[in-house]
Amino acid sequence: MIDAHLPNKRHGSRTVVDLAPVLLVAAWGVAWIGLHASEHTRVHTLFQTLVLAESVIALLLRRRKPVGALLGILVAYFAFELDPLLLPPLLIALFTAATLRERGTVLLAAAATAAAAAALPLTGRASVDLAGYLVPRLLAVAAAAALGVWAQTHPTKETR
């Protein structure tokens, strides 16, 4: 009788730890879009909203398909250059992939994320400022991957 109330381990269960980053990203995205919206840029606001929806859906699916979620957000990050909107979900997806995949996959994911962040200024759509733009993003990518690998190698007492 007690087993009937336990979460299904095969499909997993959503916890506060899984949903909190998604809710924060959604709230941040709605606030950012609202602050940057104007009557003259309705189409731009529509694309921002669609990009936010894509990143929220990818984050909701990140435990099931961590590399796919990261890839979806990475493509949107490079295609739309909405750094304030997409950098947080990109780092969350990279962290999740690093906690769930083997080191070779994590290395490739971190390299692809760093390459996208480094290539964005070369397209002429982002700042070329090395110290104020590129270095902080590359450090954030490295930190997200390193923290994910560390979390994978140091499980909590409850999961041991």
SULCOR-V332275 format. One record per run of one state. SS is the DSSP state (alpha for helix, beta for strand, coil for the rest). FROM is the first residue (numbers start at 1). TO is the last residue. Records with the same first field share a line. If there is no record, write none. Layout:
SS=FROM-TO, FROM-TO
//
This chain:
coil=1-1, 6-15, 37-38, 61-65, 81-82, 101-102, 124-129, 154-160
alpha=2-5, 16-36, 39-60, 66-80, 83-100, 103-123, 130-153
//
